[in-house]
Amino acid sequence: EIVNYEFDTKDLVCLALSSVVGVWYLLRKHWIANNLFGLAFSLNGVELLHLNNVSTGCILLGGLFIYDVFWVNG
């Protein structure tokens, strides 16, 4: 019951593309691959929050931007 999954073609395509990016990052440590991972984790985190309106999301992302600027440039 727990392992009973159904895969679609889009799931397999996404798995293949994400595997290519993962191997690319492991082999080259390229900054674009690193940014793709950061973008994926950020989008997943924002989707898990279930924000009730756009202004709350904008405030959250603005605070994260200021936090990022502080730690990168500070």
C-alpha positions, 0 to 999 in steps of 0.5 A, a space after each residue: 500500500 505504501 509503495 503503490 505509486 503510479 508514474 506518468 510520462 511527465 513524472 519520468 521526464 521530470 525525474 530525468 531532468 532533475 537527475 541531469 541537473 544533480 549529476 551536473 552539480 556533483 561533477 562541476 559544482 557550477 553556480 547555475 546548477 546551485 541556483 536551480 537547486 536553490 530555486 527549487 527548494 525555495 518554491 517548494 518551501 513557499 508552496 508548503 506555507 499555504 499563504 492566504 494572500 499575495 501581500 503576505 508572500 511579498 512581505 515574506 520574500 522581501 524579508 528573505 531578500 534583505 536577509 540574503 543581501 545582508 549575509 552575502 554583502 555583510 
